[in-house]
Amino acid sequence: MRTASRKDTSFKIPYTESNAGVMLINRLASYLESLEPDRRIVIVCIGTDRSTGDSLGPLVGTHLNKYRRSSFDLYGTLEEPVHAMNLEETLRTIHSNLPDPFIIGIDACLGQVASVGCIQVGDGPVRPGAGVNKDLPPVGDMHITGIVNVGGFMEYFVLQNTRLHLVMRMADMIAQSLYLAITSSMRKAAISAARQE
């Protein structure tokens, strides 16, 4: 769980907006279509099921786990969460198994009242734990975050009192959009490769 910053302005949309899913898919696909074909996508969903607000990442991972997984590697589900206690070990495992993975970090964050319910996509890593003053390693070549509640005061209490409905709806949208974006970008890459042969 992190705190939203002003730098996260590359893409932000409320999950309730009518075309939010389509816009999210298009934005994610634009990142993924520029990847080299042999670069493996790794999704790291950060958080814990012991806190409603911080369960966004594991919920996204659990949704993604239902889809065909040959197109990406996945770490972080409700059953096997990636959190403060095992994050460094998880990153070591990823880098020891893959030479140059493209890592997508997914986490919950706190922000301003008007931004609660927004999904953000940006370049560079997510910084888990920043919202609750934990010093954890940054994760990802790009990140997706969901603003689940208001930050700035009693963060642990706020996370415990976040609406599960909000977190579940956001997690479902992130998972579906990310899967469809990966599928779309792989299909375009295959068509492009076939034309070049």
C-alpha positions, -999 to +999 in steps of 0.1 A: +000+000+000+013+034-010+004+070-010-006+087-043+018+114-054+016+142-079+040+123-102+013+097-109-005+119-135+002+098-166-032+081-164-059+082-138-096+073-142-125+066-118-135+029-120-172+041-122-167+061-154-187+045-182-158+038-205-132+032-178-125-004-188-119+004-225-096+033-216-077+012-192-072-016-217-060+009-244-036+025-220-021-008-208-019-022-243+001+009-254+027+000-228+028-037-237+029-034-275+063-017-273+079-047-255+104-070-273+086-103-282+109-124-260+106-102-229+085-121-203+057-102-185+056-107-148+027-094-127+034-087-090+003-081-070+012-066-036-008-066-004-025-087+022-059-103+028-056-092+065-066-056+057-096-047+035-079-017+019-046-035+013-063-065-003-066-049-038-033-065-051-041-100-039-077-097-053-063-087-087-039-117-085-067-141-076-089-128-106-059-131-130-052-166-117-085-177-133-073-168-168-050-187-191-015-180-178+009-189-205+012-153-215+025-140-181+039-150-147+019-141-116+029-135-080+005-124-053-030-139-047-053-142-017-040-177-012-003-168-016+000-130-010+032-109-017+036-085+012+062-068+034+076-101+048+083-119+015+086-091-011+124-091-013+125-128-016+098-128-044+118-102-064+150-123-060+131-154-073+118-135-103+152-121-113+169-155-108+144-173-130+141-147-158+170-127-175+151-094-183+114-096-171+090-067-177+074-064-142+041-048-136+036-038-100+000-036-087-009-022-053-035-002-033-028+034-024-043+062-004-050+096-019-072+127-017-110+124-012-118+132-048-095+105-061-109+076-041-120+049-066-095+060-093-072+036-110-038+049-120-013+036-146+023+049-148+059+044-158+083+031-133+079+012-101+052+012-074+066+019-040+048-004-016+045+005+020+052+042+014+017+052+026+023+035+060+060+046+063+075+012+055+108+010+036+103-017+010+119-022-024+103-006-054+085-030-078+080-028-115+089-013-149+054+001-148+027+002-121-011+000-116-025+014-084-060+018-071-068+046-047-089+028-021-093+055+006-081+088+020-045+093+031-028+116+055-041+105+089-042+071+108-034+051+076-036+016+092-071+025+107-082+039+073-071+007+055-090-015+080-121+006+074-121+006+036-152-007+018-147-042+005-172-035-023-150-007-037-118-028-035-135-058-052-149-037-081-116-020-087-097-053-086-121-070-110-117-041-135-079-040-132-076-078-137-099-079-167-084-049-184-048-061-178-056-096-192-073-082-223-045-058-228-019-086-227-040-107-250-044-079-275-008-069-275+003-105-280-021-109-309-008-078-326+028-089-321+020-123-337+003-107-367+033-083-371+057-112-369+037-132-395+037-102-419+075-099-417+081-136-426 
